[in-house]
Amino acid sequence: MSIPSDYYELLRDLSERTDKGEVNWKFERLIIELALDEERIAIWAGTDERTEEGFVSFALKDKHGETLDTWYLDAGDKDYDFMNRLYLAAKRRALGIPNRLTRIRESMAKRGIIGDDER
């Protein structure tokens, strides 16, 4: 399977804006979501328990969370790598990884010895 053609431009734009830190992704129970005015976008990924093959799933929902459209890509599908990169970038943003890394670097710059010795 590949990305449905009417989603390409939207996903390309989301990917570019996610990389720039311009998308407010949220992490909700293993699903990465983006809430817009009237719609929600959800992306999640994992491994198929029967085949152990990776997958990335996508859902378009209405503002109440009802699924309007959904599709998925398996590892090896044409657009899997692109969608997996988008999922991972969105997850990093949703978890605040770039900001956390900045705080860690700032903290390290202020200290002589790094890390707690209470472990």
WOMO-V393945 format. One record per helix or strand. SS is the DSSP state (H for helix, E for strand). FROM is the first residue (numbers start at 1). TO is the last residue. If there is no record, write none. Layout:
ss:from:to
SS:FROM:TO
SS:FROM:TO
//
This chain:
ss:from:to
H:5:19
E:26:28
E:31:35
E:39:47
E:54:62
E:67:74
H:80:94
H:97:110
//
